[in-house]
Amino acid sequence: MAVIEVRDLYKRYGGIDAVAGVSFDVAEGEVYGLLGHNGAGKSTTVEILEGHRRLTSGTVSVLGADPGESGREFRDRIGIVLQTSGVEKQLTIREALRFYGSPSRDPRPIDEVVEMVGLTAKIDARIGTLSGGQRRRLDLALGIIGRPEILFLDEPTTGFDPVARRESWQLIQQLCAGGTTVLLTTHYLDEAEQLADRVGVLAGGRLIAEGTPEQLMASAPNTTISFRLPDGISADQLAVPPDAVVEAGVVRLETEQPTALLAVVAAAAVECGVELVGLSVKRPSLEDVFLQLGDDDHDTEVSR
C-alpha cells in the first residue's frame, strides 16, 4: 500500500518550475531515495510532502492526507531529520528529547532513543558541547522519538565517521523492519545503494529515472575489467581487444559482456603461464549511473 502518492507535482517560483510534473509512490515500510544535484528539486519536493511548502499544481497524499491542509494529528505521525537543526545549545540531550517528545501521543522512552543513536554516554551533556557527528545523532534521535510512521531524512549522516554511518544505516534498517517508511535524500550514493529499496533521480525539477538500485545499475552499459600486464607479456598475447586502454602497464577494458571477455583473456593468460595481477571486475555503481544520468540530462538541456 502506498503511504506517499505524488501526481504531476509542480512548484513554480515566478516563471521558473522548481518541480516540473513529478510523480512517484512510496510503499509502506519502504526506503525511497530521492537523489539529485543541488537545485534539482529534492528539497522543494520533500518540503511539500512534509507540509512546509504549498504546491502550485498536482496532487500529494501522505498517509492519506494532504500535508498542506493537515494539522497536529498528521505531524504526530511523521518524523523529520533536517540537514541542520535549531535546538537550543544550552539544553542537555535528555532535556531536548523530553521537550520535543512531549507533543507525541506515544513517545519512545528517552533512554531507549539515546541507546538507538549511540548517545547514552552523552545524555546529560549540553548540546553546545557536542561534536558535529554527535549533533547529527541527536537530530536523528529527535526525528524518531515520536515513533513516526514516515521518517523524512535529509542528508542524515553528514559529518559521520565511517563507523557511525554504518551504525545509522543499521538503525534505519531496524526502523523499516518495524514498519517505518523512510524518504531519504542523500549525496552519498553508496548510502542510497545500501539503504534504498527504490530510488528516484531528479534533474531540473523532473524525475528522469526510477527503480531499484540494481535495476538502475543494470541499465548502465559497461562493466570494467582491469589488471596489470605481466612482465614480458604484451596485450596482444592476452587477446586484449584493440579498444582497450593500456596506461602505465595497466589494462582497462569496458564491456557489456564481462563474462565472455574475461574468459578469453584468462584463457590466454593460462596459455602464457602468467597470472593477471591486480585483476578487478567492477560493475557500474549507483554513483556511476547517477553521474551518467546527470550528464545526459545536461546534454539534453544544452541541446534545447
LOTOR-797649 format. One record per residue (C-alpha): x, y, z; residue number from 1. Coordinates in Angstrom, 1 decimal. Example, Ala and Ser with C-alpha at 12.3 -4.5 7.8 and 13.67 -1.06 7.14 Angstrom:
BEGIN
{east=12.3&north=-4.5&up=7.8&num=1}
{east=13.7&north=-1.1&up=7.1&num=2}
end
This chain:
BEGIN
{east=0.0&north=0.0&up=0.0&num=1}
{east=1.3&north=3.4&up=-0.9&num=2}
{east=1.6&north=5.8&up=2.0&num=3}
{east=3.1&north=8.6&up=-0.2&num=4}
{east=1.5&north=9.4&up=-3.5&num=5}
{east=2.7&north=12.2&up=-5.8&num=6}
{east=1.0&north=13.0&up=-9.0&num=7}
{east=2.1&north=15.6&up=-11.6&num=8}
{east=3.6&north=17.8&up=-8.9&num=9}
{east=4.6&north=21.4&up=-9.9&num=10}
{east=6.1&north=24.1&up=-7.8&num=11}
{east=6.7&north=27.4&up=-9.5&num=12}
{east=8.6&north=30.5&up=-8.4&num=13}
{east=7.8&north=33.3&up=-10.7&num=14}
{east=8.3&north=31.8&up=-14.2&num=15}
{east=10.6&north=29.0&up=-13.0&num=16}
{east=9.5&north=25.5&up=-12.3&num=17}
{east=11.5&north=24.2&up=-9.4&num=18}
{east=9.5&north=21.0&up=-9.6&num=19}
{east=8.0&north=20.1&up=-13.0&num=20}
{east=5.5&north=17.3&up=-13.2&num=21}
{east=7.0&north=14.8&up=-10.8&num=22}
{east=5.0&north=11.6&up=-10.0&num=23}
{east=6.0&north=8.7&up=-7.7&num=24}
{east=4.7&north=6.5&up=-4.9&num=25}
{east=6.3&north=5.2&up=-1.8&num=26}
{east=5.1&north=2.0&up=-0.2&num=27}
{east=4.6&north=1.3&up=3.5&num=28}
{east=7.8&north=0.1&up=5.1&num=29}
{east=9.9&north=1.1&up=2.0&num=30}
{east=13.1&north=3.2&up=1.9&num=31}
{east=12.8&north=5.5&up=-1.1&num=32}
{east=15.9&north=7.5&up=-2.0&num=33}
{east=15.4&north=10.9&up=-3.7&num=34}
{east=18.6&north=11.8&up=-5.5&num=35}
{east=19.7&north=14.8&up=-7.5&num=36}
{east=22.3&north=17.5&up=-7.7&num=37}
{east=21.8&north=20.8&up=-5.8&num=38}
{east=18.9&north=22.7&up=-7.3&num=39}
{east=17.3&north=19.5&up=-8.8&num=40}
{east=14.1&north=20.0&up=-6.8&num=41}
{east=14.7&north=17.5&up=-4.0&num=42}
{east=14.3&north=19.9&up=-1.0&num=43}
{east=11.2&north=21.5&up=-2.5&num=44}
{east=9.6&north=18.2&up=-3.1&num=45}
{east=10.3&north=17.0&up=0.4&num=46}
{east=9.1&north=20.2&up=2.0&num=47}
{east=5.8&north=19.9&up=0.1&num=48}
{east=5.4&north=16.3&up=1.4&num=49}
{east=6.2&north=17.5&up=4.9&num=50}
{east=3.6&north=20.2&up=4.7&num=51}
{east=6.1&north=23.0&up=5.0&num=52}
{east=5.6&north=24.4&up=1.5&num=53}
{east=2.5&north=24.6&up=-0.8&num=54}
{east=2.4&north=23.1&up=-4.2&num=55}
{east=1.4&north=25.0&up=-7.3&num=56}
{east=-0.5&north=22.2&up=-9.0&num=57}
{east=-0.8&north=18.5&up=-9.0&num=58}
{east=-1.8&north=16.3&up=-6.0&num=59}
{east=0.1&north=15.0&up=-3.0&num=60}
{east=-1.1&north=12.5&up=-0.4&num=61}
{east=0.9&north=11.4&up=2.7&num=62}
{east=-0.7&north=8.9&up=5.0&num=63}
{east=-4.0&north=9.5&up=3.1&num=64}
{east=-3.9&north=13.3&up=3.9&num=65}
{east=-3.0&north=16.5&up=2.1&num=66}
{east=0.1&north=17.7&up=4.0&num=67}
{east=-0.6&north=21.3&up=3.2&num=68}
{east=-4.0&north=21.1&up=4.9&num=69}
{east=-3.2&north=18.8&up=7.8&num=70}
{east=-2.7&north=19.7&up=11.4&num=71}
{east=-1.3&north=18.2&up=14.6&num=72}
{east=-2.6&north=14.7&up=14.1&num=73}
{east=-0.7&north=14.5&up=10.8&num=74}
{east=2.5&north=15.9&up=12.3&num=75}
{east=2.3&north=13.4&up=15.1&num=76}
{east=2.6&north=10.6&up=12.5&num=77}
{east=5.7&north=11.9&up=10.7&num=78}
{east=9.3&north=12.4&up=11.8&num=79}
{east=11.7&north=14.9&up=10.2&num=80}
{east=15.5&north=15.0&up=10.3&num=81}
{east=16.7&north=18.2&up=8.7&num=82}
{east=20.2&north=18.9&up=7.4&num=83}
{east=20.6&north=21.4&up=10.3&num=84}
{east=18.5&north=21.9&up=13.4&num=85}
{east=18.0&north=24.9&up=15.6&num=86}
{east=17.9&north=23.1&up=19.0&num=87}
{east=18.9&north=25.3&up=21.9&num=88}
{east=22.5&north=24.6&up=22.7&num=89}
{east=22.1&north=25.1&up=26.5&num=90}
{east=19.7&north=22.2&up=26.7&num=91}
{east=21.1&north=18.7&up=27.6&num=92}
{east=20.3&north=15.8&up=25.3&num=93}
{east=17.8&north=14.5&up=27.9&num=94}
{east=16.1&north=17.8&up=28.1&num=95}
{east=15.8&north=18.3&up=24.4&num=96}
{east=14.3&north=14.8&up=23.9&num=97}
{east=11.9&north=15.3&up=26.7&num=98}
{east=10.8&north=18.6&up=25.3&num=99}
{east=10.5&north=17.6&up=21.6&num=100}
{east=8.9&north=14.2&up=22.5&num=101}
{east=6.2&north=15.7&up=24.8&num=102}
{east=3.7&north=16.6&up=22.0&num=103}
{east=3.8&north=12.9&up=20.7&num=104}
{east=0.9&north=10.6&up=21.6&num=105}
{east=3.3&north=7.7&up=22.4&num=106}
{east=7.0&north=8.9&up=22.6&num=107}
{east=9.7&north=6.4&up=22.9&num=108}
{east=11.5&north=6.2&up=26.3&num=109}
{east=14.4&north=8.6&up=26.3&num=110}
{east=16.9&north=6.0&up=27.4&num=111}
{east=15.8&north=3.8&up=24.5&num=112}
{east=16.3&north=6.6&up=22.0&num=113}
{east=19.7&north=7.6&up=23.1&num=114}
{east=20.8&north=4.0&up=23.0&num=115}
{east=19.4&north=3.6&up=19.5&num=116}
{east=21.5&north=6.5&up=18.2&num=117}
{east=24.6&north=5.8&up=20.3&num=118}
{east=24.4&north=8.8&up=22.7&num=119}
{east=23.9&north=7.1&up=26.0&num=120}
{east=27.2&north=8.3&up=27.4&num=121}
{east=26.3&north=11.9&up=26.4&num=122}
{east=22.7&north=12.0&up=27.6&num=123}
{east=23.3&north=14.7&up=30.2&num=124}
{east=25.8&north=16.7&up=28.1&num=125}
{east=24.8&north=20.1&up=26.8&num=126}
{east=24.1&north=20.2&up=23.1&num=127}
{east=26.6&north=23.1&up=22.6&num=128}
{east=29.5&north=20.7&up=23.7&num=129}
{east=28.7&north=18.0&up=21.2&num=130}
{east=30.7&north=17.3&up=18.1&num=131}
{east=29.2&north=17.6&up=14.6&num=132}
{east=28.6&north=13.9&up=14.3&num=133}
{east=27.0&north=13.8&up=17.8&num=134}
{east=24.7&north=16.6&up=16.8&num=135}
{east=23.6&north=14.6&up=13.8&num=136}
{east=22.9&north=11.7&up=16.0&num=137}
{east=20.8&north=13.9&up=18.2&num=138}
{east=18.9&north=15.2&up=15.1&num=139}
{east=18.1&north=11.5&up=14.3&num=140}
{east=17.0&north=10.9&up=17.9&num=141}
{east=14.6&north=13.9&up=17.7&num=142}
{east=13.2&north=12.5&up=14.4&num=143}
{east=12.4&north=9.1&up=15.8&num=144}
{east=11.3&north=9.8&up=19.4&num=145}
{east=7.6&north=10.1&up=18.4&num=146}
{east=7.6&north=6.7&up=16.7&num=147}
{east=6.8&north=8.1&up=13.3&num=148}
{east=5.0&north=6.1&up=10.6&num=149}
{east=7.0&north=8.1&up=8.0&num=150}
{east=10.5&north=9.4&up=8.6&num=151}
{east=11.9&north=12.1&up=6.3&num=152}
{east=15.7&north=12.0&up=6.3&num=153}
{east=17.6&north=14.9&up=4.7&num=154}
{east=21.3&north=14.1&up=4.4&num=155}
{east=21.1&north=12.1&up=7.7&num=156}
{east=24.8&north=11.0&up=8.0&num=157}
{east=26.6&north=14.2&up=7.0&num=158}
{east=29.5&north=14.6&up=9.4&num=159}
{east=29.5&north=11.0&up=10.5&num=160}
{east=32.7&north=8.9&up=10.5&num=161}
{east=32.5&north=5.6&up=8.6&num=162}
{east=31.6&north=3.6&up=11.7&num=163}
{east=28.8&north=6.0&up=12.7&num=164}
{east=27.4&north=5.9&up=9.2&num=165}
{east=27.2&north=2.1&up=9.3&num=166}
{east=25.5&north=2.2&up=12.7&num=167}
{east=23.0&north=4.7&up=11.4&num=168}
{east=22.3&north=2.5&up=8.4&num=169}
{east=21.6&north=-0.4&up=10.7&num=170}
{east=19.2&north=1.8&up=12.7&num=171}
{east=17.3&north=2.9&up=9.6&num=172}
{east=17.0&north=-0.7&up=8.5&num=173}
{east=15.8&north=-1.6&up=12.0&num=174}
{east=13.1&north=1.1&up=11.9&num=175}
{east=12.0&north=-0.1&up=8.5&num=176}
{east=11.8&north=-3.7&up=9.7&num=177}
{east=9.4&north=-2.4&up=12.3&num=178}
{east=7.1&north=-0.8&up=9.6&num=179}
{east=8.5&north=2.7&up=9.4&num=180}
{east=8.6&north=4.2&up=5.9&num=181}
{east=11.6&north=6.4&up=5.0&num=182}
{east=12.0&north=9.1&up=2.4&num=183}
{east=15.8&north=9.7&up=2.1&num=184}
{east=17.7&north=12.4&up=0.4&num=185}
{east=21.5&north=12.0&up=0.3&num=186}
{east=24.6&north=13.0&up=-1.6&num=187}
{east=26.3&north=9.7&up=-0.5&num=188}
{east=25.4&north=7.4&up=-3.4&num=189}
{east=26.8&north=4.4&up=-1.6&num=190}
{east=24.3&north=5.2&up=1.2&num=191}
{east=21.4&north=5.2&up=-1.2&num=192}
{east=22.7&north=2.0&up=-2.8&num=193}
{east=22.9&north=0.3&up=0.7&num=194}
{east=19.6&north=1.5&up=2.1&num=195}
{east=17.1&north=2.3&up=-0.6&num=196}
{east=14.6&north=-0.2&up=-1.9&num=197}
{east=14.0&north=2.2&up=-4.8&num=198}
{east=15.4&north=5.5&up=-5.9&num=199}
{east=14.2&north=8.3&up=-8.0&num=200}
{east=16.6&north=10.7&up=-9.7&num=201}
{east=15.6&north=14.3&up=-10.1&num=202}
{east=17.2&north=16.7&up=-12.5&num=203}
{east=15.9&north=20.2&up=-13.5&num=204}
{east=12.8&north=19.5&up=-11.4&num=205}
{east=11.9&north=16.4&up=-13.4&num=206}
{east=12.1&north=12.7&up=-12.4&num=207}
{east=14.4&north=11.3&up=-15.0&num=208}
{east=14.9&north=7.8&up=-13.7&num=209}
{east=13.4&north=5.5&up=-11.1&num=210}
{east=13.9&north=1.9&up=-10.0&num=211}
{east=15.7&north=-0.3&up=-7.6&num=212}
{east=19.5&north=0.4&up=-7.3&num=213}
{east=20.1&north=-2.9&up=-9.0&num=214}
{east=17.8&north=-2.0&up=-11.9&num=215}
{east=19.5&north=1.3&up=-12.4&num=216}
{east=22.9&north=-0.2&up=-12.2&num=217}
{east=21.9&north=-2.9&up=-14.7&num=218}
{east=20.9&north=-0.2&up=-17.1&num=219}
{east=24.5&north=1.2&up=-17.2&num=220}
{east=26.2&north=-0.1&up=-20.4&num=221}
{east=29.6&north=-1.3&up=-19.3&num=222}
{east=31.5&north=-3.3&up=-16.7&num=223}
{east=35.2&north=-2.5&up=-16.2&num=224}
{east=37.8&north=-5.2&up=-16.2&num=225}
{east=41.4&north=-4.2&up=-15.2&num=226}
{east=44.7&north=-5.9&up=-14.5&num=227}
{east=48.4&north=-5.3&up=-14.7&num=228}
{east=50.3&north=-6.6&up=-17.7&num=229}
{east=52.7&north=-9.4&up=-16.6&num=230}
{east=56.4&north=-8.7&up=-17.3&num=231}
{east=57.4&north=-9.6&up=-20.9&num=232}
{east=53.8&north=-10.2&up=-22.0&num=233}
{east=52.0&north=-7.9&up=-24.5&num=234}
{east=48.4&north=-7.0&up=-24.5&num=235}
{east=48.1&north=-8.8&up=-27.9&num=236}
{east=49.3&north=-12.0&up=-26.3&num=237}
{east=46.5&north=-11.8&up=-23.8&num=238}
{east=43.9&north=-11.4&up=-26.6&num=239}
{east=43.1&north=-7.9&up=-25.3&num=240}
{east=40.7&north=-6.1&up=-27.7&num=241}
{east=42.2&north=-3.1&up=-29.6&num=242}
{east=39.9&north=-0.6&up=-28.0&num=243}
{east=41.3&north=-1.4&up=-24.5&num=244}
{east=43.1&north=1.4&up=-22.6&num=245}
{east=46.7&north=0.5&up=-21.5&num=246}
{east=48.4&north=3.0&up=-19.3&num=247}
{east=51.5&north=2.6&up=-17.1&num=248}
{east=51.3&north=-1.2&up=-17.6&num=249}
{east=47.6&north=-1.4&up=-16.5&num=250}
{east=45.0&north=-2.7&up=-18.9&num=251}
{east=41.4&north=-1.3&up=-18.6&num=252}
{east=38.6&north=-2.9&up=-20.6&num=253}
{east=35.0&north=-1.7&up=-20.7&num=254}
{east=32.5&north=-4.3&up=-21.9&num=255}
{east=28.8&north=-5.2&up=-22.0&num=256}
{east=29.8&north=-8.9&up=-21.9&num=257}
{east=32.3&north=-9.2&up=-19.0&num=258}
{east=32.0&north=-13.0&up=-18.6&num=259}
{east=32.9&north=-13.8&up=-22.2&num=260}
{east=35.7&north=-11.2&up=-22.4&num=261}
{east=37.2&north=-12.3&up=-19.1&num=262}
{east=37.1&north=-16.0&up=-20.2&num=263}
{east=39.1&north=-15.2&up=-23.3&num=264}
{east=41.7&north=-13.1&up=-21.5&num=265}
{east=42.0&north=-15.6&up=-18.7&num=266}
{east=42.4&north=-18.5&up=-21.1&num=267}
{east=45.2&north=-16.5&up=-22.9&num=268}
{east=46.9&north=-15.9&up=-19.6&num=269}
{east=46.8&north=-19.6&up=-18.7&num=270}
{east=48.3&north=-20.4&up=-22.1&num=271}
{east=51.1&north=-17.9&up=-21.5&num=272}
{east=51.6&north=-19.3&up=-18.0&num=273}
{east=51.1&north=-16.0&up=-16.2&num=274}
{east=48.8&north=-14.6&up=-13.5&num=275}
{east=46.7&north=-11.5&up=-14.0&num=276}
{east=48.0&north=-9.4&up=-11.1&num=277}
{east=45.5&north=-6.9&up=-9.7&num=278}
{east=42.6&north=-8.4&up=-11.6&num=279}
{east=39.4&north=-6.4&up=-10.9&num=280}
{east=35.9&north=-6.7&up=-12.3&num=281}
{east=33.9&north=-3.6&up=-11.4&num=282}
{east=30.2&north=-3.3&up=-12.3&num=283}
{east=28.8&north=0.2&up=-12.5&num=284}
{east=27.9&north=1.7&up=-9.1&num=285}
{east=24.8&north=3.8&up=-8.4&num=286}
{east=27.2&north=6.8&up=-8.4&num=287}
{east=28.3&north=5.9&up=-11.9&num=288}
{east=24.7&north=5.7&up=-13.1&num=289}
{east=23.8&north=8.9&up=-11.3&num=290}
{east=26.7&north=10.8&up=-12.9&num=291}
{east=25.8&north=9.5&up=-16.4&num=292}
{east=22.2&north=10.4&up=-15.9&num=293}
{east=23.2&north=13.9&up=-14.9&num=294}
{east=25.5&north=14.3&up=-17.9&num=295}
{east=22.7&north=13.0&up=-20.2&num=296}
{east=20.2&north=15.4&up=-18.8&num=297}
{east=22.7&north=18.3&up=-19.0&num=298}
{east=23.3&north=17.5&up=-22.7&num=299}
{east=19.6&north=17.5&up=-23.3&num=300}
{east=19.1&north=20.8&up=-21.7&num=301}
{east=22.0&north=22.3&up=-23.7&num=302}
{east=20.6&north=21.0&up=-27.0&num=303}
{east=17.2&north=22.6&up=-26.5&num=304}
end
